Amino acid sequence: MADALVYRAEGAAVADGSDLYGFAITEWDLPATYPPFAAILFVPTTWLPVPALKLTFLIGNIALLALLIHLSCRLTTTPTRRTTLLTATAAALWLEPVFQTILFGQINLALACLILWDLTRPPGAPGKGVALGIAAGIKLTPAIFIAYLFLRGRVREGCTALAAFTGTVALGALVLPAASADYWTHRLFETGRVGKAWIVDNQSLQGLIARALHDPAPGPAWAIPAALTAALGLWLARRAKSEPRGILLTAATALLISPISWSHHWVWCVPLLTLLMAEGRPRLTAAVATLFTARTLWLLPHQGDLDLHLPWWQQPLASPYVLLGVALLPMLSTYLSTGTEARAPRAEVDSLHGHRAANRDGAGNRDGAGNRDGAAIRDGAAGGVGRP
């Protein structure tokens, strides 16, 4: 649980008033990479001895996995029973991104739960968007879901999320002014500080392209495809036929375009598998589940810089999640649209029925409402650890 130790060190830096971005801990020299607001939230981790902290992360992440499965079922309006939830949780522990998250003491499951809980709340719920803004304040990548809200025409929720995110930045600046200035003007742009982009741990477009070109810094060869993928992914999310597809298209886009998406960041495989099952695609569900349990990236030679020298036939095995993410963009927007449509969240269905009833009554209201890291450790870097 090296990442949990980094979080503990960040909390200690806040409590002691030491340099938040000036330390590196554990045998792999892992630094702090999250915004100052996250470090403030990590202060309670210093109140526990390390063994108790690790046990808390273990139990907490298993509980969060069960919650993520429950929220995924709510997203797809799939009925759940207690025995089904327990069985699904036990099975999902073996998904490589989930296993890595638990192994390294990561917070990916917590962030995914914050996002899904907020996005699946009924329209007009008080404070809808706040949890999403807080998730973006802890780790910047969830901010893409704020853009998703605006693109779907859910301006009020988007503004709420943006205000919450701004509040996290302001709180960080108030409590840690020096660290905030350092992070937002300097550390934010040090992508190399997070880790080596070319190792197999990185399941983003940059990782795939760097390994395929045998170039540790692909530059425009990565930046241009990433920009095009961002535009395409968000456009497809905006036009998605249902909320579940729109959310998963946004998640896949974020994971693809991020400079670094460690394998444990792909815990979004849980709602993806739930959606595929809800859509009645058992073979596709089995294939995707196999991909996320096969661990092909760890079966390849990856000690030292061997990741940069893989032959062409090993490249797909080194980048399974990236290739799946690329395939998801057209698949979620077209293939899954055929046949039975995905069931919309219950709140949306009730709202739709209400509008239809109003139209039958001749009300004709048009007020704008109808108009939303078991990876290998090498070269001083742990597979997926400490590089949030």
C-alpha positions in Angstrom: 0.0 0.0 0.0 2.6 2.5 -1.1 0.1 5.0 -2.3 -1.7 5.0 1.1 1.7 5.9 2.6 2.0 8.8 0.2 -1.4 10.0 1.3 -0.3 9.7 4.9 2.8 11.7 4.2 0.8 14.4 2.5 -1.5 14.7 5.5 1.5 14.9 7.8 3.0 17.7 5.7 -0.2 19.7 6.1 -0.3 19.0 9.9 3.4 19.8 10.4 3.5 22.8 8.0 6.3 21.2 6.0 6.8 21.4 2.2 4.0 19.4 0.6 5.7 18.9 -2.7 9.2 18.7 -1.5 9.3 15.2 -0.1 9.6 11.7 -1.6 8.9 8.6 0.5 9.2 4.8 0.4 12.0 3.0 -1.4 10.6 4.2 -4.7 10.9 7.9 -3.8 7.2 8.7 -4.4 6.2 12.4 -4.3 2.9 14.1 -3.6 1.0 14.7 -6.9 -2.6 15.7 -5.8 -3.9 19.3 -5.3 -3.5 20.9 -1.8 -7.2 20.3 -1.1 -6.6 16.5 -1.3 -3.7 16.8 1.1 -6.0 18.5 3.6 -8.4 15.6 3.4 -5.6 13.2 4.0 -4.7 14.7 7.5 -6.9 12.0 9.3 -4.7 9.3 7.9 -1.9 10.5 10.3 -4.1 9.7 13.3 -3.7 5.9 12.7 -0.6 3.7 13.0 0.4 2.3 9.6 -0.9 -1.2 10.2 -4.3 0.2 11.2 -4.3 2.6 8.2 -3.7 -0.3 5.8 -6.5 -2.3 7.4 -8.8 0.7 7.0 -7.9 1.1 3.4 -8.5 -2.7 2.8 -11.9 -2.8 4.4 -12.9 0.6 3.1 -12.0 -0.2 -0.5 -14.0 -3.5 -0.4 -17.0 -1.6 0.9 -16.5 1.1 -1.8 -16.5 -1.7 -4.4 -19.8 -2.9 -3.2 -21.1 0.6 -3.3 -19.8 1.1 -6.8 -21.6 -2.0 -7.9 -24.8 -0.8 -6.3 -24.5 2.7 -8.0 -23.7 1.0 -11.3 -26.9 -1.0 -10.9 -28.8 2.2 -10.1 -27.3 3.9 -13.2 -28.6 1.1 -15.4 -31.8 0.6 -13.3 -30.8 -3.0 -12.7 -32.5 -4.6 -9.6 -30.1 -5.8 -6.9 -30.4 -8.2 -4.1 -28.1 -8.6 -1.1 -26.8 -12.0 -2.2 -26.3 -10.8 -5.8 -24.4 -7.7 -4.5 -22.1 -9.8 -2.3 -21.4 -12.3 -5.1 -20.7 -9.5 -7.6 -18.3 -7.8 -5.1 -16.4 -11.0 -4.5 -16.1 -11.6 -8.2 -15.1 -8.0 -9.0 -12.2 -8.2 -6.6 -10.3 -10.1 -9.2 -10.7 -7.4 -11.9 -7.1 -6.2 -12.3 -7.9 -2.4 -11.8 -9.9 -3.2 -8.6 -7.2 -5.6 -7.3 -4.5 -3.0 -8.0 -6.5 -0.3 -6.3 -6.8 -2.4 -3.1 -3.2 -3.6 -3.3 -1.7 -0.1 -3.5 -4.2 1.6 -1.1 -5.5 3.9 -3.9 -8.6 6.1 -3.8 -10.0 5.4 -7.3 -13.1 3.6 -6.0 -13.9 6.5 -3.7 -13.7 8.9 -6.6 -15.8 6.8 -8.9 -18.4 6.4 -6.2 -18.6 10.2 -5.6 -19.1 10.8 -9.3 -21.7 8.1 -9.9 -23.6 8.9 -6.8 -23.9 12.5 -7.8 -24.8 11.8 -11.5 -27.4 9.2 -10.6 -29.3 11.4 -8.1 -32.7 12.6 -9.2 -32.8 15.7 -11.4 -33.2 18.8 -9.2 -31.9 17.1 -6.0 -30.5 19.7 -3.6 -26.8 20.2 -4.1 -26.6 17.9 -7.2 -23.1 18.5 -8.6 -21.3 19.3 -5.4 -19.9 15.8 -5.0 -18.7 15.8 -8.5 -16.9 19.2 -7.9 -15.3 17.8 -4.8 -14.1 14.7 -6.7 -12.5 17.1 -9.3 -10.9 19.0 -6.4 -9.3 15.9 -5.1 -8.0 14.7 -8.5 -8.4 16.8 -11.6 -9.5 14.2 -14.1 -13.1 14.0 -12.8 -13.5 17.6 -14.1 -14.3 16.2 -17.5 -17.7 15.2 -16.1 -18.4 18.9 -15.4 -17.9 19.5 -19.1 -20.2 16.6 -19.7 -23.0 18.2 -17.7 -22.7 21.4 -19.7 -22.7 19.5 -23.0 -25.8 17.7 -22.0 -27.6 21.0 -21.3 -27.6 20.5 -17.5 -26.3 24.0 -16.9 -27.5 24.3 -13.3 -25.8 21.0 -12.2 -22.7 22.0 -14.2 -22.5 25.4 -12.5 -22.9 23.8 -9.1 -20.1 21.3 -9.8 -17.9 24.1 -11.1 -18.6 26.2 -8.0 -17.8 23.2 -5.7 -14.5 22.6 -7.5 -13.6 26.3 -7.3 -14.4 26.1 -3.5 -11.8 23.3 -3.1 -9.2 25.4 -4.9 -10.0 28.4 -2.6 -9.9 26.2 0.5 -6.5 24.8 -0.5 -5.2 28.4 -1.1 -6.6 29.6 2.2 -5.1 26.7 4.3 -1.9 26.1 2.2 -1.2 29.3 0.2 2.5 28.5 -0.6 1.7 24.9 -1.6 -1.3 26.1 -3.7 0.9 28.6 -5.6 3.5 26.0 -6.2 1.0 23.4 -7.4 -1.1 25.5 -9.7 1.8 27.4 -11.3 4.4 24.6 -11.4 3.7 21.1 -10.2 0.5 20.7 -12.2 2.5 20.8 -15.5 5.2 18.3 -14.3 3.6 15.2 -15.8 7.0 13.4 -15.5 6.6 13.8 -11.7 3.7 11.5 -11.8 5.7 8.7 -13.3 7.1 7.3 -16.6 4.5 7.5 -19.3 5.9 4.7 -21.4 5.8 1.8 -18.9 3.0 -0.8 -19.3 1.4 0.5 -16.1 0.2 3.5 -18.2 -3.0 2.5 -20.0 -3.6 5.8 -21.8 -3.1 6.8 -25.4 0.3 8.3 -24.5 1.4 5.0 -23.1 0.3 3.0 -26.1 1.9 5.4 -28.6 5.2 5.7 -26.6 5.6 2.0 -26.5 4.5 1.5 -30.2 7.0 4.1 -31.4 9.7 3.1 -28.9 9.9 6.8 -27.9 9.6 7.8 -24.2 8.4 11.3 -25.2 6.1 11.0 -28.3 5.1 14.6 -28.2 2.8 15.6 -31.1 2.5 12.0 -32.1 0.5 11.6 -28.9 -0.9 15.1 -28.3 -2.8 15.4 -31.7 -4.5 12.0 -31.4 -5.4 12.8 -27.8 -7.0 16.1 -28.8 -9.0 14.5 -31.5 -10.1 11.7 -29.1 -11.2 14.3 -26.6 -13.3 16.1 -29.2 -14.8 12.9 -30.5 -15.5 11.4 -27.1 -17.2 14.4 -25.7 -19.2 14.9 -28.9 -20.4 11.3 -28.7 -21.2 11.7 -24.9 -23.3 14.8 -25.7 -25.3 12.8 -28.3 -25.5 9.6 -26.3 -29.0 8.0 -26.3 -29.0 7.4 -22.5 -27.3 8.6 -19.4 -25.3 5.4 -18.7 -23.7 5.5 -22.2 -23.0 9.2 -21.9 -21.3 8.7 -18.5 -19.2 5.8 -19.7 -18.2 7.6 -22.9 -17.0 10.5 -20.8 -15.1 8.1 -18.5 -13.4 6.3 -21.4 -12.5 9.6 -23.0 -10.9 10.8 -19.7 -8.9 7.6 -19.3 -7.7 7.7 -22.9 -6.6 11.4 -23.1 -5.0 11.7 -19.7 -1.2 11.8 -20.0 -1.1 8.9 -17.5 -3.9 6.5 -16.7 -2.5 3.8 -14.5 -4.1 0.4 -14.9 -5.9 0.9 -11.5 -7.6 4.0 -12.8 -9.7 1.8 -15.0 -12.1 0.8 -12.1 -14.8 2.2 -14.5 -14.8 -1.4 -15.8 -17.3 -2.1 -13.0 -20.1 0.2 -14.4 -19.1 -0.9 -17.9 -19.7 -4.5 -17.2 -22.9 -3.7 -15.4 -24.2 -1.8 -18.4 -23.3 -4.6 -20.8 -25.2 -7.1 -18.6 -28.2 -4.7 -18.4 -28.1 -4.4 -22.2 -28.3 -8.2 -22.5 -24.9 -8.8 -24.0 -23.6 -11.9 -22.1 -20.8 -12.8 -24.6 -19.5 -9.2 -24.8 -19.7 -9.0 -21.0 -17.7 -12.2 -20.7 -15.1 -10.9 -23.2 -14.6 -7.6 -21.4 -14.5 -9.3 -18.0 -11.8 -11.6 -19.3 -9.8 -8.7 -20.7 -9.8 -7.0 -17.2 -8.8 -10.2 -15.4 -6.2 -11.6 -17.9 -3.4 -9.2 -16.7 -1.6 -9.5 -20.1 0.3 -6.3 -19.5 2.1 -7.9 -16.5 3.0 -11.1 -18.4 5.3 -9.2 -20.8 8.9 -8.3 -20.2 8.8 -5.0 -18.4 11.9 -4.8 -16.2 14.0 -1.7 -16.7 13.2 -0.1 -20.1 12.0 -3.3 -21.8 8.6 -1.7 -22.2 10.1 0.5 -24.9 11.4 -2.4 -26.8 8.4 -4.7 -27.2 7.9 -6.3 -30.6 4.8 -5.4 -32.6 2.9 -8.6 -31.7 3.2 -7.8 -28.0 1.9 -4.3 -28.3 -1.8 -5.2 -28.0 -1.0 -7.3 -24.9 0.8 -4.3 -23.4 -2.2 -1.9 -24.0 -5.4 -3.9 -23.5 -7.4 -1.2 -21.7 -6.4 1.5 -24.2 -7.5 -0.5 -27.2 -10.8 -1.4 -25.4 -11.3 2.3 -24.6 -10.8 3.2 -28.3 -13.3 0.6 -29.3 -15.8 1.8 -26.6 -16.3 5.1 -28.3 -18.1 3.9 -31.4 -19.5 0.8 -29.6 -21.3 2.7 -26.9 -22.7 5.2 -29.4 -23.8 2.8 -32.2 -23.6 -1.0 -31.5 -25.3 -0.9 -28.1 -28.0 1.4 -29.6 -29.3 -1.4 -31.6 -32.0 -3.7 -30.2 -33.3 -3.0 -26.8 -32.5 0.5 -25.6 -30.6 0.9 -22.3 -33.1 1.7 -19.5 -32.9 5.3 -18.3 -32.5 6.0 -14.6 -35.8 5.9 -12.8 -35.8 9.6 -12.2 -35.5 10.3 -15.9 -38.3 7.8 -16.7 -40.6 9.4 -14.1 -39.8 12.8 -15.5 -40.6 11.6 -19.0 -43.9 10.2 -18.0 -44.7 13.5 -16.3 -44.1 15.4 -19.5 -46.1 13.0 -21.6 -49.0 13.3 -19.1 -48.8 17.1 -19.3 -48.9 16.9 -23.1 -52.0 14.6 -23.0 -53.7 17.1 -20.7 -52.9 19.9 -23.1 -50.7 21.7 -20.7 -48.0 22.1 -23.3 -45.4 23.4 -20.8 -42.2 24.4 -22.5 -40.3 26.2 -19.7 -36.9 25.0 -20.7 -37.1 21.8 -18.7 -37.5 19.7 -21.8 -35.5 21.9 -24.1 -27.6 16.5 -18.9 -1.3 0.3 -9.0 0.1 -6.7 -8.3 2.3 -4.8 -10.8 6.0 -5.3 -11.1 8.3 -2.9 -9.3 11.2 -1.7 -11.3 13.7 1.1 -11.9 12.6 2.9 -8.7 9.0 3.0 -9.8 6.2 0.7 -8.6 3.7 -0.5 -11.1 1.0 2.0 -10.8 1.8 3.1 -7.3 2.2 6.6 -6.0 1.6 8.2 -9.4 -2.0 9.4 -9.1 
